[in-house]
Amino acid sequence: MRHTPRFLMTDVDEVKRVVAEHPWATIVSHTAASTVASHYPVLLETPGPDDDPDAIVLVTHVGRPDEVAHELGQHEVLVVFQGPHGYVSPGWYPPEQFVPTWNHVTAHLWGTPEILSDDENFRVLGELVDHFERVMPEPVSLDVDPDTARRIAQGTVGVRIRVTRFDARAKLSQNKAPDVVARIVEELRGDGPYASPALADEMDRVRAERADGLEAQ
């Protein structure tokens, strides 16, 4: 991503939040044959008592033969998480400011995948299902029919990615005056063509952090 220090997201917990709230990720590999991209749900692995609490560890699965296409385990991959994003119209700015932009929350994470055993893969698949089913009125689990679930799981390959570095951005109009930011948030919460309450929430989060920082000075 473009190096924009004003918008850098360096807090590990904030990056984890983006990952946790937006688990549909893009996995990108530069292989011997070409550049390959695939899209899968990704979860944060819960750290154990002896693990580094600041480490970011991802778990997911790919469908066969994506593990071959990506050459998983042979080199580093990039995993991209896209949070809320949207167009910001210059119509929401003062008249002299007429250049539009696109606000976004994005995290790029790198690491070399570790191929999971069949048992670990099945466990991760179960955790993925349970994670997304937990909000359903009647959650469905792989435990409904473990034998069938295990047969289906044979078409997948589980991976763990211990993140070695990340590059994250929260570009949320931090370069604009407070009154302009307030107008943008108001428009994003409205009913116009570019309304985006989720993006407005992210901007309010940054505004609150800035306000807390000023009070602490």
C-alpha positions in Angstrom: 0.0 0.0 0.0 1.0 3.6 -0.5 3.1 4.8 2.5 0.9 7.3 4.3 2.2 7.7 7.9 -0.9 9.7 9.0 -3.1 6.6 8.3 -0.9 3.9 9.6 -2.4 1.3 11.9 0.3 -0.1 14.1 -1.6 -1.3 17.1 -1.6 -5.1 17.1 -5.0 -5.3 18.9 -6.5 -3.0 16.3 -5.2 -5.2 13.5 -6.7 -8.2 15.2 -10.0 -6.4 15.5 -10.1 -5.8 11.8 -9.3 -9.5 11.1 -11.9 -10.7 13.6 -14.7 -8.4 12.3 -13.9 -9.0 8.6 -12.9 -12.7 8.2 -13.5 -13.0 4.5 -9.9 -12.7 3.3 -7.9 -12.8 0.1 -4.8 -15.1 0.1 -2.1 -14.1 -2.5 0.9 -16.2 -3.5 3.7 -15.5 -5.9 4.5 -18.9 -7.2 6.9 -20.3 -9.7 4.2 -20.4 -12.3 2.3 -17.1 -11.6 0.6 -14.9 -9.0 -2.4 -16.8 -7.5 -5.2 -15.3 -5.4 -8.0 -17.2 -3.5 -10.7 -16.1 -1.1 -11.5 -17.9 2.1 -12.8 -17.3 5.7 -10.0 -16.8 8.1 -10.1 -16.9 11.9 -7.6 -15.7 14.6 -6.3 -18.7 16.5 -6.8 -18.3 20.3 -3.4 -18.1 21.9 -2.4 -20.6 24.5 -1.1 -19.8 28.0 2.5 -19.9 26.8 2.0 -18.1 23.6 2.9 -14.5 22.9 -0.3 -12.4 23.3 0.9 -10.0 20.7 1.4 -12.6 18.0 -1.1 -12.8 15.2 -1.9 -16.4 14.1 -4.4 -17.1 11.4 -6.1 -20.4 10.7 -8.2 -21.3 7.7 -8.5 -24.0 5.0 -8.4 -24.1 1.2 -10.2 -26.4 -1.2 -8.1 -28.8 -3.1 -6.2 -28.2 -5.4 -5.6 -24.6 -4.2 -2.9 -25.9 -1.9 -0.9 -26.9 -5.0 -1.7 -23.8 -6.9 -0.5 -21.6 -4.0 2.5 -23.9 -3.3 1.4 -23.6 0.4 4.2 -24.1 2.9 6.9 -23.4 0.3 7.0 -19.6 0.7 5.4 -16.5 2.2 1.9 -15.6 1.4 0.0 -12.3 1.7 -3.4 -12.3 3.4 -5.6 -9.2 2.8 -8.4 -8.2 5.0 -10.8 -5.4 3.8 -12.8 -3.5 6.5 -15.4 -0.9 5.8 -14.7 1.4 2.8 -16.5 3.8 0.7 -16.5 6.9 -1.6 -16.3 10.3 0.0 -17.8 13.0 -2.1 -16.3 16.5 -2.3 -19.9 17.7 -2.0 -19.4 17.0 1.7 -16.4 19.4 1.8 -16.1 23.2 1.8 -16.4 24.6 -1.7 -12.6 25.2 -2.1 -12.0 21.4 -1.4 -13.1 19.7 -4.6 -11.1 16.4 -4.8 -12.9 13.3 -3.8 -11.4 10.3 -2.0 -12.1 6.8 -0.9 -11.9 6.0 2.9 -11.0 2.5 3.9 -9.7 0.2 6.6 -7.3 -2.4 5.1 -4.8 -4.8 6.6 -2.1 -6.8 4.8 -0.5 -9.6 6.7 2.4 -11.9 5.7 3.5 -15.3 6.8 4.5 -18.8 5.6 1.6 -21.3 5.9 1.9 -24.4 7.9 -0.1 -27.4 6.6 -2.3 -28.8 9.3 -2.8 -32.5 10.0 -6.2 -34.0 9.0 -7.3 -33.9 12.7 -6.3 -30.3 13.1 -7.9 -29.4 9.8 -11.2 -31.0 10.9 -11.0 -29.1 14.2 -10.5 -25.8 12.5 -13.3 -26.5 10.1 -15.5 -27.2 13.1 -14.4 -23.9 14.7 -15.2 -22.0 11.5 -18.7 -23.5 11.3 -19.3 -22.8 15.0 -18.0 -19.3 14.8 -20.4 -18.3 12.0 -23.3 -20.4 13.3 -23.3 -19.0 16.8 -25.5 -16.1 15.9 -28.1 -18.3 14.3 -31.4 -19.1 16.1 -30.6 -22.8 15.8 -26.9 -23.2 15.2 -25.7 -26.1 13.0 -22.6 -28.0 13.9 -20.4 -30.6 12.1 -21.3 -32.8 15.1 -24.7 -33.4 13.4 -23.0 -36.0 11.2 -19.2 -36.3 12.0 -18.6 -39.2 9.5 -20.1 -37.3 6.6 -18.3 -34.1 7.7 -14.9 -35.9 7.8 -15.5 -37.2 4.3 -16.2 -33.7 3.0 -13.2 -32.4 4.9 -10.9 -34.6 2.8 -11.5 -32.1 0.0 -9.9 -29.3 2.0 -6.4 -28.5 3.4 -6.1 -26.7 6.7 -3.4 -24.1 7.2 -2.0 -22.0 10.0 -0.2 -18.7 9.3 2.0 -17.2 11.9 2.1 -13.6 10.9 5.6 -12.2 10.7 4.7 -8.7 9.6 1.8 -6.5 8.7 1.0 -3.3 6.9 -2.4 -1.8 7.9 -4.2 1.5 7.1 -7.2 3.3 8.5 -7.7 6.1 6.0 -10.6 7.9 7.6 -10.2 11.6 6.8 -7.8 12.3 9.6 -6.3 15.0 7.4 -9.6 17.0 7.4 -10.8 19.6 9.9 -13.2 18.3 12.7 -16.2 20.0 11.2 -15.6 18.4 7.8 -15.2 15.0 9.4 -18.4 15.5 11.2 -20.2 16.3 7.9 -18.7 13.2 6.3 -19.9 11.0 9.1 -23.4 12.6 8.9 -23.6 11.9 5.2 -22.4 8.3 5.7 -25.1 7.8 8.2 -27.7 9.3 5.9 -29.8 7.7 3.1 -27.8 8.9 0.2 -26.2 6.8 -2.6 -22.9 6.5 -0.7 -24.3 5.9 2.8 -22.1 3.5 4.8 -22.9 3.3 8.6 -20.0 0.8 9.1 -17.6 3.3 7.6 -19.1 6.1 9.8 -18.5 3.8 12.8 -14.8 3.5 12.0 -14.5 7.3 11.6 -16.2 7.8 14.9 -13.8 5.4 16.5 -10.8 7.4 15.2 -12.5 10.7 16.3 -13.0 9.3 19.8 -9.3 8.2 20.0 -8.1 11.6 18.9 -10.3 13.3 21.5 -9.0 11.0 24.2 -5.5 11.8 23.1 -6.0 15.5 23.3 -7.6 15.2 26.8 -4.5 13.2 27.9 -2.1 16.0 26.9 
